[in-house]
Amino acid sequence: MLFQDYYMGYKFPEPQYLGAKYIHREWIDKYIPSDAKVALDAFGGSQSIAYLLKQHGKETHTNDLLSFNAHIGNALIENASEILSAQDVDLLFSPNRNPNYFSLMEQLYSGLFFTREDAALLDAFRSNVDCLQDKYKQSLALALMCRCLTRKVTMGHFAHTRALDYAANGERIRRNRSLIRPLRDIFEDLLPQYNSAIFDNKRSNKSYNENILELLPKLNNIDLVYFDPPYCDSHADYQSFYHLLETYVMYWTDKHFVNTIKRYDPKRFSGFDKKSTMIDNFHKLLSLAQSIPVWLISYNDRSFPDINTMTTLIRKYRNVEVIYKQYSNSRGGKGSVAGSREVLLVCKM
Ligand SMILES: C[S@@+](CC[C@H](N)C(=O)[O-])C[C@H]1O[C@@H](n2cnc3c(N)ncnc32)[C@H](O)[C@@H]1O
């Protein structure tokens, strides 16, 4: 067994995130060059591919525009050893002890996504996160609670207003008991998976929370970059699907909360969530990545812009090989349709 294969024994906790590449990781793994020492996951999301890079023993840099994803990066990529103890869990689930964390969740989301009791518990938990002494423990607590929230809500996102109806529907409860389980039960169930996913690959790994167009110019000496941008079809607007998680970790006080789902406003600027700006920003992205020798780009053959447009863009800078993976069912990620194909663009000098 090679030394670096050792880390393959660790297991990434299964995510529930639109477009997560967890189910494609073995396929993507075949194209990760073994000689790349420093790797960047530019649109890290659930961090499933950053974790794979860390498992390969690479110095792993990961990034996402959204803070709740960057907390997963702190907890599972940057963090080498901090785990949550039973004592930490007791502290997290104790009464609200910090007046800076008033009742935002209760005010916004009780009766919409959660019962008043659960929403108040979320406020208390959020206040207690700051009482944990270590920043990795804090991120781990937030990452885990965010995962509990996607379990507790039907469809695992917050772009619909049927959460409480569904949580009262016997058929749905039979399919997903988490809809009616106490948050602490779900948390304690998931905790061992998260704690045991934490390992030290003896590299200085880093999680960033920036727009990739601003981050790329600041990074040097990256050997490999993985780009998994939103597929600009019906599921590019991550901030509408996951607004509640971002509001929870940021505990916004300077935003408006709009529409029936109470999404924060204004949104963060992505540049990759609208057809009108997508192509220009791809141009910028690739031009900023010129010093990185190898690019792996995840794509889908139903996305905008189409594969031909993408490969024409890329050929200005790199040779590109287009690799297709046929979906065997409808779980292609990003709500993709059965029959659409996941694509990996392998781009080299
Ligand atoms: C397709 S998902 C990535 C999924 C990820 N590979 C995984 O396995 O979970 C795209 C991600 O890009 C992030 N994103 C959107 N615009 C961004 C930007 N300008 N800079 C950095 N991240 C961005 C979104 O928040 C979302 O998490």
The ligand as a Gaussian input file, in Angstrom:
#p B3LYP/6-31G(d) Opt

LIG

0 1
 C      -21.936000      22.551000      -8.211000
 S      -21.675000      23.225000      -6.653000
 C      -20.190000      22.449000      -6.140000
 C      -20.436000      21.067000      -5.621000
 C      -19.215000      20.415000      -5.017000
 N      -18.248000      20.038000      -6.014000
 C      -19.617000      19.226000      -4.190000
 O      -19.161000      18.102000      -4.459000
 O      -20.421000      19.407000      -3.272000
 C      -21.222000      24.855000      -7.033000
 C      -20.801000      25.697000      -5.837000
 O      -20.282000      26.925000      -6.334000
 C      -20.511000      27.910000      -5.345000
 N      -20.322000      29.222000      -6.016000
 C      -21.162000      29.898000      -6.826000
 N      -20.564000      31.015000      -7.295000
 C      -19.312000      31.046000      -6.779000
 C      -18.218000      31.942000      -6.894000
 N      -18.292000      33.037000      -7.671000
 N      -17.075000      31.655000      -6.224000
 C      -16.992000      30.552000      -5.440000
 N      -18.002000      29.664000      -5.291000
 C      -19.147000      29.901000      -5.952000
 C      -21.905000      27.609000      -4.850000
 O      -22.114000      28.148000      -3.566000
 C      -21.918000      26.071000      -4.875000
 O      -21.619000      25.565000      -3.610000

